[in-house]
Amino acid sequence: MNLSEIIDKIKELKAEKNAVILAHYYTRPEVQDVADYLGDSLGLARQAEKTNADIIVFCGVHFMAETASIISPDKKVLSPVLRAGCSLADSVTGDDLRRWKERNPDGLIVSYVNTSAEVKAWSDYCCTSSNALKVVRSLPNDRQILFVPDKHLGAYIQEVTGRDMELWNGACVVHAPITAEMVLRRLDDFPEADALIHPESACSRDPRVLRHPRAYMYSTAGIIRHAKESPKRQFIVATELETIHELSKQNPAKEFIPIHPDTYCDQMKKVTLPDVLSALEQERHEVRVPEETRRRAVIPIQRMLEIG
Ligand code: SF4
């Protein structure tokens, strides 16, 4: 089958089976182009919550499909490739959090959405990079907080909110190598450009970046919004490389400069169009979370969705 036949078949099966394709901005461009909804973690979680489809084909990494299944247990959630992982999700376990809770019975655990269902089940609140500041600001001042697993996002939240938190020692292998020096050098090289930076980056709490008049810290959805609304013509993109596919589609007259050619998440690229087609054809690789874990894990996710 050639590419256009694969795309036609995917469209046909989607209609026949009442299926919807959700894809993250970091997936391959051709996968993004067949998606019914393209988004970052928060946008995709909201979409999974409100869809009327019977089947959700989730193109991203495993924890994202798990989150969709936790939110929509009555839907069949398919992950076209089961082995797509994430360095952040792998850095903390449910047992780690159980032990922390035993030591800190009054403490609150805020977990970034990039975590397993087990970890969410031990968490009090979930957050994404879109709403992390809002979630942490909503918490009572007298409670101790553990933030897992991304230390750079955690440090950024501490810096902006002034809230003291214990930070887990996890990091995203794609964003963590983005340093302040790298960003400042790019800003010097392109004096007309704004730098749009994901807070999983190592520069997330560096005052030289935070106070720079042309540097902005955003979730992926925030980066896309800024590029669209700004009158500027040139942007330095300090997040996963494939985000530039959607940025360029939405803003054909603007220029997007990658912070570095290596900001590439190979896990997000594992899903190909033939994988999407076989998932739909065979309804294979269903992601299901054990009911007891799901019942507990849905609580911090719902709290997050209610906060915003
Ligand atoms: S970009 Fe980083 S946080 Fe996102 S899936 Fe890849 S490893 Fe995980």
Boltz pocket constraint, residues with backbone or C-beta under 6 A from the ligand:
constraints:
  - pocket:
      binder: B
      contacts: [[A, 26], [A, 61], [A, 85], [A, 86], [A, 87], [A, 88], [A, 89], [A, 114], [A, 172], [A, 173], [A, 174], [A, 175], [A, 240], [A, 265], [A, 267], [A, 268]]
      max_distance: 6.0
